[in-house]
Amino acid sequence: MVVAKDLVSKDFIKAELSETVSKLIGKFKQKKGSHAVVFDKKKYVGVISKIFLLKSRIDPSKMKISNIVKRRSRAKTNFFVPVLSLDSGLKDIAKLMFSSDVKILPVFDKGKFLGVVNIVDVLKSIRKEYRGVPVESFYSRAPKTVFVNTPVGEVINLFNKLKFSRVPVVNKNKEFLGMLTLGDLVRNFHVWTRASLKLSSAAQHQGFKRSGYDMGEKSSQVNAPIRTLVSYSPLYSIRPGSSMTEAINTMAKAGISSVVVVENRRVVGILTARDILKDYVKS
């Protein structure tokens, strides 16, 4: 039986309470992770997600992670995530990961932090349960998509409202062109003050800098099309007739948490790691 001891990893992004958010953003860029484990020196404090940084109206060059912890709220971040013991079973790990909606969970033994279990390793461990099972019953039909000329600000609002971390990019015929991820946005992170944006309160978020837009064009940046931020290759997709094992293998190989379902080049669905965990914890 697979337990947390078999899955625990020391490969994770580490952050200190005393660090600025901008330093953490740099770590997210470098390691391409979605969550970081926060410490106060050597003492474990909690887990912070990359999507929280996108949602926050803060100056990352000045704001310290310790201040974020002080002003935490359920609406913004689930900083105190469940923890695992070495003998936590696979089913329990999946349940906790699904209920807390995070992609890593910390592992402790006798009060000592040992590492994390990540969602990709959980998927690898449960894929044998889905051998020969088609994806047809699991993926979401008619997923939300965006066009290459969709404004950056509109996508930020979409990610915040629907808690997305990635969205397929299509042309007018719904043909799959690429993906826009939270990582793509964070990699182009730039500080925009609320006063300079002149946007509605729903759209006032941190901005994203891209080559071709200077500091004096902050409003135009949030209205700029996403085309230069989109990842056009490789395109990780599966067919409607694919098996769940094939889908999980694709996610595991790429280190991603969702795959697009494509038929005749058109986006017809999306399968996420949460869809799989939701089904697994029911069985």
Phi, psi and omega in degrees: 000132180283131177231174183302327179303327181281342187247348187299137183228146175261007179268093180207164178276128181251136178227150178253146179305326184281351182284155173280158178297326180298325178293321178295320177302319178300322178292320177299319179297314185292317186260355177057041178260169180248346180220153177229146176267127185258135180235153167253093192062251181256000183270126178295136180244315182171193182234134179240140183258154180294328182294333177298323180294325179292327185275345189270140174266080184224163172262103187295338180285340181247324184292128177265154181299327179300325179289326177296318179299318181295325183257019181299155172203158180300330181291339186252314184202142174265074189296319182268088183274162177299154177244155182249153169257168183299332182261012175299127182283162183301319180297317179294320178300314180297318180297314181293322180293320179291314185292327181271348177056048174233166184252358172221149174229136180286149180244131180235151172221116181055042177081000181258130178287128183249334184155202182227158168252128181253160189294329180295319179292328175295316179299318178301323184285334182259357186296332179295336179290342185246018181300123178083356181276127180287153181283348188308324184275357189244329186279155181275127179282158176044059181291162176294134177228165176227162178260162181296339179262009176294134181294147179305315182300324179294322180289322177301314178297321178298314180299317181293314184293317185258002180059037177282155170240353177199153180214137178292143177252130186228168171264186185296342178265011181067020178281138185288119181253326183176187179235145170245122184245165174302323178298322177299321180288314181295327178295340179247026183298136176212146183281123171238125177284154181300323183294326186277344186280324181056047179243168174296160181300329180291337184253001183277098181224175175297148183264180184221125185269139178221148179307132180107348179239123182263178186299336183273005184240043187295319180294321180290333179295316181290339177265357181292147178291154185280357191306327182277353181259346187288141173270110184268343182204141355284156177259113180268111182215164176226165177267157178303332181271004180292160177270161177297325179298318178297319179296315180294320178299321179296315178297314183296317181296321182270348183068038182241168185246014175198154174227147180272138177265121186236134176227123184053043177073353182265142178284120180244351181184177175213139179243124181249162176300325179294325176301319182289315180298320180302317179288319184297320183288343177282331187285000000 
